[in-house]
């Protein structure tokens, strides 16, 4: 419920990156006890605006006031001291430290003999139970799945007792049930006076959770709506500037098997990551793999991209048993990949857009001769991707870290599809994308399928699986369910399969 007092005001914020105007005279207010949703296309300026609020960026003009006090620009500690917490879309965690060490980092005095974790563990356990965000406090963060690391980011912010909480795509890697629980808790906290801003591309979440919606387009505020007075269609049109229609999958006869696993297992560190999995992937079809984050999707993605060797069983690529897998061989065989974690495995932040575009194929004659990189060819290739896939935020020479998460994802998708892959491995391909970008990515995946490519779609989004897949298998604790034709699947059956209830689901 929205309170009457203004606790936060961003006044006439403008921010430029070279010739790019990321925020253009943006003004917005947040009230006590309010849930404010911030919507916009990828690259519309949402994350930039929140980074200015939290002190990571300094605005070229404008001001930020919290609880009646002007915040000094460019000082995150001042924002934290003012009671502002932020959950980042891109993780800010130390992979070599444990969960509890990441959460308490920066909350204790530097000069002390040892860290007192007993109180921290008790507080973390209470927060974890309340939010339903369970994670092992002693687990090494680098060993966690993407979903588990997202939970740590949320817990780290909640641990600091913020009065204003900013969440950048907080449910991008959460299950539907986890997302519902999170928003249920946030609404309860808002009723007690907590004020929240969250960025989300999931319009049903926005309508269900927010009190008010602010829409950015091209760095400007173009609309404000009460959540109860708008609809998904109107919000999508306000974000994109036009009506959005999702593409439709046509029926096709699948071609020959191009990838196959038979009773394949992978054991690492004494733990079974995949257990006796079997699947067949045919040319011209999409096989969907659905599951809750942390159930073996990451290891499956490594297997099919040549990054992991089977411990037992048989794995075949294009009719040949894979004995010594390597990413280079898989790419040379015609595999394109969209990795689950675009930041850790999909791009190198300090390299330019064009360097990232050619990164996986830098040794091909198209991009190098006698060990010398053909920079002009690389820039031309990158510009082709930028134009075809509407990658916004800069040109071929822009450092890719300056792109929004969604535009980075579109570049990664484009570099695979521009090479006409025989097999496309798409792991969470639309995570963090807006409605228009989701529709565009889905159309590109369907076009690749129509052209004869085999698509392995690994997703936690039921709607995405139902829209794109021809067949679906659930992954639960490293095991794969039997294959189900998409015509025999519905959300209830898939939900049961994701819980490991395969016979009842059938």
Secondary structure as GFF3:
##gff-version 3
##sequence-region A 1 506
A	DSSP	beta_strand	6	17	.	.	.	ID=ss1
A	DSSP	beta_strand	20	31	.	.	.	ID=ss2
A	DSSP	beta_strand	35	40	.	.	.	ID=ss3
A	DSSP	alpha_helix	46	54	.	.	.	ID=ss4
A	DSSP	beta_strand	61	66	.	.	.	ID=ss5
A	DSSP	beta_strand	69	70	.	.	.	ID=ss6
A	DSSP	alpha_helix	76	81	.	.	.	ID=ss7
A	DSSP	beta_strand	84	87	.	.	.	ID=ss8
A	DSSP	alpha_helix	99	104	.	.	.	ID=ss9
A	DSSP	alpha_helix	118	131	.	.	.	ID=ss10
A	DSSP	three_ten_helix	141	143	.	.	.	ID=ss11
A	DSSP	alpha_helix	146	158	.	.	.	ID=ss12
A	DSSP	beta_strand	164	168	.	.	.	ID=ss13
A	DSSP	alpha_helix	176	191	.	.	.	ID=ss14
A	DSSP	beta_strand	195	199	.	.	.	ID=ss15
A	DSSP	alpha_helix	203	209	.	.	.	ID=ss16
A	DSSP	beta_strand	212	217	.	.	.	ID=ss17
A	DSSP	beta_strand	220	226	.	.	.	ID=ss18
A	DSSP	three_ten_helix	227	229	.	.	.	ID=ss19
A	DSSP	alpha_helix	232	240	.	.	.	ID=ss20
A	DSSP	beta_strand	257	268	.	.	.	ID=ss21
A	DSSP	beta_strand	271	282	.	.	.	ID=ss22
A	DSSP	beta_strand	286	290	.	.	.	ID=ss23
A	DSSP	alpha_helix	297	304	.	.	.	ID=ss24
A	DSSP	beta_strand	312	317	.	.	.	ID=ss25
A	DSSP	beta_strand	320	321	.	.	.	ID=ss26
A	DSSP	alpha_helix	327	332	.	.	.	ID=ss27
A	DSSP	beta_strand	335	338	.	.	.	ID=ss28
A	DSSP	pi_helix	342	346	.	.	.	ID=ss29
A	DSSP	alpha_helix	353	358	.	.	.	ID=ss30
A	DSSP	three_ten_helix	359	361	.	.	.	ID=ss31
A	DSSP	beta_strand	368	369	.	.	.	ID=ss32
A	DSSP	beta_strand	372	373	.	.	.	ID=ss33
A	DSSP	alpha_helix	375	389	.	.	.	ID=ss34
A	DSSP	three_ten_helix	400	402	.	.	.	ID=ss35
A	DSSP	alpha_helix	405	417	.	.	.	ID=ss36
A	DSSP	beta_strand	423	427	.	.	.	ID=ss37
A	DSSP	alpha_helix	435	450	.	.	.	ID=ss38
A	DSSP	beta_strand	454	459	.	.	.	ID=ss39
A	DSSP	alpha_helix	462	468	.	.	.	ID=ss40
A	DSSP	beta_strand	471	476	.	.	.	ID=ss41
A	DSSP	beta_strand	479	480	.	.	.	ID=ss42
A	DSSP	beta_strand	484	485	.	.	.	ID=ss43
A	DSSP	three_ten_helix	486	488	.	.	.	ID=ss44
A	DSSP	alpha_helix	491	498	.	.	.	ID=ss45
A	DSSP	alpha_helix	502	505	.	.	.	ID=ss46
###
